Amino acid sequence: MSADLLSPTLPTVLVVDDEVRSQDAMRRTLDEDFTVFTASSADEARGLLERQPVAVILCDQRMPGMTGVSFLKEVRERWPEIVRIVISGYTDGEDIIAGINEAGIYQYILKPWSPDHLLESVRNAVEAQALQRQTSRLDLELRTSTRVLRQRTASQMAQARSHFGFDRIVRSPGSPLDLVCEMAERAARYDIPVLVLGESGTGKELLARAIHYASRRLTGPFVVENCAAIPDSLLESELFGHKRGAFTGAFEDHPGLFQRASGGTVFLDEIGETSPAFQVKLLRVLQEGEVRPVGAPRPVPVDVRIIAATHRNLEQRVREGLFREDLFYRLASVTLTVPPLRDRLGDIPPIARQIVLDVAAELGRPSATLPDESLACLLAYPWPGNIRELRNEIARALALHDDTELPPGAFSARVLQGRAGGGGDDLSAAVPASGTLTERLDVVEAMVLRETLLRHRWNKTRAATELGLSRVGLRAKLQRFGLDKP
């Protein structure tokens, strides 16, 4: 994309990588949500930054002439408002620490990266920049009018509490989530740890936010750390902090996340992925209310509430010796289990309709409606990725179809077949309850084709024989239903 453009309406991302294939892969992942610029060297990127405002930089660490950290250190000095992310195929601890301390790296993403993780990281980075700008504006107003700022902050806090409250967790009347939210709201009143269990994508962080904003800590920060996203060797420094000179690359004191979140809530996602050694240190935080920064002579008191979450069976991991029993019982003062989407089918229609509204607004396009036959397709699919997968599916449909209604054909072949990966489910359960006869028969035919191919391990000759088709006829049907590749 040329740099000689007017200011784009979408947030801008600059990808700096000397490999064109890597540039293209990241562009394809991001270009639906962001305006993406690319540069093959630090010099090219520097020239672009002098002409074009950029929100986020994704920079490869190993480049000819200058490392990514060295370049981002320069960016920090000249354009400090830009959020900086390093991507690297190497897990060199000193590089990571230098990136955090010298270049103010927001995140360190290891190769091979997944598209969903990369997209979510950039979205969070853009949000972080927006919040930073908002904080700067509030600081400026503080100098001019304390009273007005106090009123505005109280109003914003009330809006935040309303926006993240339990009533904003979308569900149908009589949903299984009602009991979960009722228990969570009761627990929110007391300053005790909460453990949230559930599959990935079920909305565990949303529930944790609701608990925070229903608690006496709502005026404090709500901070999130994904324990699976940071190497275990760095997790202690990130959460507890470190002193200058504690290890190679520690050029200044670094307050940990627990200190920065004092007075608020720390949400530790994927707590089941932590090592036993780290679990000992976390147990101390819960028992003593203090952390010991790496290299510090004495502990530092902190005042935080911990909400932890995991998709793992922690009791099983305790039995296997992978998770400390004493930490488990400390975290599980109150345990809440968020059921998967397939176990609360009644929630799919209101959630899907809300997602359509939200995503349409994000895409800047008129909203669309979901007719009954489209909802029937969504209800027939088991959603192994839960709400996150449902959102991605609807976003794809809205991006590729400009209709005022999203017909069943707007969804991917996977959803239309009503399968997450095959299986022996009753076909009738996935047939739309309404629609034309042709549409309903098409759904059944696609499902029969896929199940036959799965049974014969995608041997098309055997599948064609069983179905009474020629190979040419089978190939035509597979292309029609998007099943020509397993």
N, C-alpha and C positions, 0 to 999 in steps of 0.2 A: 504494500500500500504506500502511495506517495506521501511524503511528509508535508508537501505543500498543499495543505487542506485548511478549510475553515474549521473553527472549533466544532468538534463532533458532538452530537447529542448524547451518545453513549459514553460511559467512562473509557478512558484511553489506557491501553496497556502496551508497553514496549517490550518486545522479546529480543534479547541480545544473545546470539548463538552463532558460532562460525559454521555450523552444519545446517545446510539449507533444509534437509529432511526434518531436522528437529524443529526448525522454524515453522515449517508447513504443518507439522503435527500439532504444535501448540496453537497455531492460528485456527486450524479446523476445530479445535476444542473450544476456543474462546470467542470466535467471531460472531456468534449469535447474540452474545450478551455484551460484548465490548467492541470498541474500535481498536483494531490490533495493528501496531506498527512493528516492523522487524529491522534489525541491524545485524551485520555479520562481524562487527568489530567494535571496540570501545570508541575508536575515532568516529565511526559512522554514527554510533548511538549518541555521542557527545554533540555532534552537529545537529542531529534531529532534536535533541532536548533544548537546544538554543532557539529553535524555531517553533516547537510544538509543545503545548502543555501535556503532561503525562501524569496519570494517577498512580500506576503501578509499573515497576520494572521486574521482569523475569530474566535473570542473567545466568548463563552457564558459568560454572566455576573455572573449568579448564579451557582457556582460549589462548591462541597465539599472541604473544606480546604483553598481555596483561591478564591477571586472574580476575575472576568475577568479583571477589571480595575487594581487590585493590580498586577496581573501577567504581564499585558501589560506595567505597569510602569517599571517593571524589564526589560522587552524586550526593552523598549525605552533606558534604560541605557546601556545595553549590545550589542544590535543590532539595533542601531537607524535608520538604512536605511530601516528596514522592515516597511511596511505600516500596521497600526493596526486598526482593525474594531471590534466593540463590537456588539453582538447580544443579545437582552434581551426581555423578555416578560413583563417587568416592566417599567413604565414611571416615574421613580424616578428622579426628576430634579437634586437632589444633586449628584446622581450617574453619570448622564450625564455630569454635570459640572466638577466633579472630573476627569472623563475620558478625557475630553477635555484638562484640565489644567495639570493634573499630568501625564497622560499616553500618551499625544499627540495623542489622538484618531482621526483618519481620518474621521470616520463616525460611527454613532450610529444607528443600524438597529433594528426596533421593530418587535417582533413576533405578529401575524403570518406574515412571510415575503413571498413575491411573488417570484417565480423563476426568472422572467424577471428583477425585481428590484435588486435581489441579484447578478445576473450575470452582470448587467450593473455597479453596484457598484464596483465589483471586477475588471472589465475591467478598470474603471476609476482609481482605486487605482494603478493598474499596470502601467498605463500611467503616473500617477503622480510620481511614483518612477523613471520611465525612464527619465522624465523631470528633476527631482531633480538631478539625476546623470549627465545629460547633463549640467545642470547649474553648478554643482561642477567642471566639466571639464573645462567649460568656465571660471570660476573664477580662476582656476589654470593657464590657458593660459593668463589671464589678467595680472598676475604677471610677465610673461615672455615676452609677446609681445603685447603691446597695439595696435600697428598699425595693426598687423596681425589679432588680435581679432576684431578690428573695421571693417576691410574688410570682415571678415567671418560673423560677425553679420549682416552687410548690405546685404550680399549674402543670409543668412538664412531668413532675413526679406523679401527679394524679392521672395524667394521660398515660404514662408508662404503666401504672398499676392497672388501669382499665384495659390497656392494650394487651398486657401479658397475663391478665387474670384468668382464673379457671373458667370463667364464662366464655373466654375466647378460644378455648380448646374445642374445636368443632366436633360435634357428635350429634347423633340422633336421640330423640327421647327414649329413655330406657336403655341406653347404651351400656355395655359392660364398663365403659370408662367412668360412668357416673359414680360408682362405688370407689374407684381408684381416686378420682378427684375429691370425693368427700373425705376419704382418709388423708389425702395429701393436705387438704385445707385444715384439717384438725392438727396434723403434725406441724404445719407451718407456724402455728402460734407458739410453739415451744422450741427452744434453741438446742435441738438435738440433731445428730447426723441422720441422714436419710439415704437409703440404698434403693436405686431404681433399676429394676431388671426388665429386660425385654429385648426382642430382636432389633437388629440395626434398622433404622428408618421408621421406628414406631412413634417417635416424638418424645423421647426421654428428656432431651434438653428443654423442650417446650414445657414439660411438666415441672422440671427443676426451676425454670424461670418463674412459673406461676407460684411455686412455693416461696421463692425469694421475695416476690412482690406482695405476697400475703403475710409476710413475717415482719417483725419489728426491725429487721435489717434492710428494709426496702430503700432507705436513703443511702445505704452503702453500695459499693460496687458489686456487680455480679460478673465474675470472671470465669472463663472456661479454659480448661486444658485437656487436650486429648492425649492420654498417657501412651497410646499406641503410636502416636505420630512423631515422638521424640526418642532418639536413642537413649537407652536406660542410663548411660554414663552421663548424659546431660540433663536428665530429668531432675536430679537432685539440685543442680545449680539453678535451673529454671524456676523451680518451685520454692526452694529455700534460700537462694541467693549465694553469693560468694564474696570473699574479701579480695582486695587487690593483692596480687602475688600468690594467690592460693594455688595456682597451677599455671602452666605455660599459656600465655595469651590472656591471662586475667590482669588487664592493665588498669582497671579501676574497680571500685566497689560496685557490686550489682545487687540491688535489693530484689529478693525473690517475689514470686507471685503472691505468696501468702502475706508478705509484708505490704505489698501494694493493695491487696484486697482487704486489709484490716477494717473491721466494722461491717463487712459485707459477707458475701457467700462465695465459696469456691466450688465450682462444679468440675469434678474429676471424671471425665468420660473414659470408658474402657479401662477401668481400674483393674480388671482381671488380667490385663497384659503386663502388669508391673512385676518386677523381680522380687524374690523374698528379701533381698538386701534392702531394697528401697522400702518395702512394706514395713520393716523395722523402724525406719526413720519416720514414716507417716504415722505409725502407731504412737510415737512420741508426741507428735503434734496433737493428736486426739487426747492423750493422757495428761500432758503437761501444759498444753496451750502455748507452746513455744517452738521455735525452729532454731537450728544451729547452721548458719551459713557456712559453706565450705571455706575452711581456713580461719574461721572466727574463733576467738578464745573462749567465748561464752555464748549461751543461747540468747535469742531475742524473743520477747513475748509477742504473740499475735492474737488477734481477736477475730476469728473467722468461723463460719459455719460450713461444714463440708457436706455436700451432696455428691454421692458417687453413683456411677452407672456402669453397667456392663451387659453384654449380650451372652456372657458365659454363665455356666452353672457354677457359682462360687462354692456351694456346698460340696459339689463333686471335686472341684479343684482343691478344697481343703483336705478331702479324703486322699487325694493323690499327692499331697504334700507340696502343691504348687502355690497355695495361698495360705497365709497365716490364719489360724483359727481365732486367735485373740483379736486380730485386726478385723476379721469378718464380723465378729459379734459387736465390735465397737461401731463399725459402719452401719450395721443392720439394726440399729435401734428401732427404726421403722423401715420396713421393706415394702415397696410398692412394685407391682408387676404390671407393665403396660401390655395388654394382649395384642397379638399380631392382627393385621387388618383382616385376614381371612376368617378370624374368629369374631369379627364384629362387622358383618356385611352391611348391616343397617347404617353404619357410619359412612359407607362409601359414597352414596348420593350427596349428602351435604358437604362432605370433604371435597369431592370432585367439583361440585359447583363453586365452592369457595376458591379452589385452586384455579379454576377457569377465570374467575374475576381477577385474582391476584396476578396470574401470569400474563393475562391480556393487558393489564395496567403496566406491568413491567416491560412488555414488548411494545407498548404504545399503540396498540391496535384496539378496535372495538371488541367488546366482549362477545362471546358466543354462548349458545345454549346447548344443553345435552339432552337430546330426545330420549324417549324411553328405550328404544332399541340400542342406543349407544350405552346407556347405563346398564342394560342387560349384559353387554359384552364386558363391561368393567366388573360387574358382579360375578361373572363366570370365571374370571381369572384369579388365581390364588395369591398374587402379589407377594412373592418371596422377599422383595425389597421394601415392602410396606409403603408408607406414605411417601417416602423419598422416591420410590420407583413410580408411584402413581403420579406424582408431580412431574417427573421427567417425561412420562408418557404423554401427559396432557400438554406440556410445553412443546413437545415435538409435534403433536397434532395441530396446535395453534400456529406454530411457525410454518407448517407446510400447507395449511388449508385456510383460505380466507373466507369460508362460508360463515353465515350467521348462525348456522347449526353445525355441530361436529358430528357427522354421520359415523356409523361403525367403521367405514372404510378409512377414516382418518387415523385409526389406531394401527399399530404395528401388527404384523402377522402373528407374532407371539401372543399378543392379547386376544386377537380374533379367534385363535385356536383354543383359547381358554386354558392354556397349559403353561406352567413354568418350565417344564422340561420333559413333558411326557408323563405317562402313568396310566393307571387303569381306572380313572374316574368314570362315573356314569356320564355318557355323552349328553343325555337330556338335561343335565344340570347346567351345561354351558350354552344351550340353545337359547337365543333371545326370545323373550316372552312375547314380543310384538315385532312388527315389520312385515314386509312382503314375503310371500312364500319363497320366492327366489333367494332373498337375502338369508332367510333362515336355513334353507337347504344348503346354501353356499358355506355357512358356518359348519354344518354337519359334515359336508364333503371334505372341507379342509382338515377337519379333525380326524376323519377316518384315514385320509391320505397320510397324515403325519404319524398316526399311531401304527399304521401298517409299516411304514418305513422304519420307525423305531424298532418294531418287533423284528424286522429283518436286517437291523443294523445298517440301514440305508443301502441295502442291496436292491437296486431298482429293478433288476430282472425278476427277482423273486416277488417283489411287491407288485409289479405289473401282472405277473401270473396269477397271484392271489386275487387281485382286483378285476381280472378279466380284461385287462387293457394291453395294448401294444406299448412298446417302449416309447414310441413317438407320442402316443396319446397320453401316457403318464407324464412325459416331459412337458407337454403343453399344459397339463393341469397344474404341475408343480410351479411352472412359471407364472401361471395365472394367480396362484395363491401365495406367491413369494416363498415357496418351499424348495426351490431348486438347489439350495445349499443347506447342508445340515447345520 
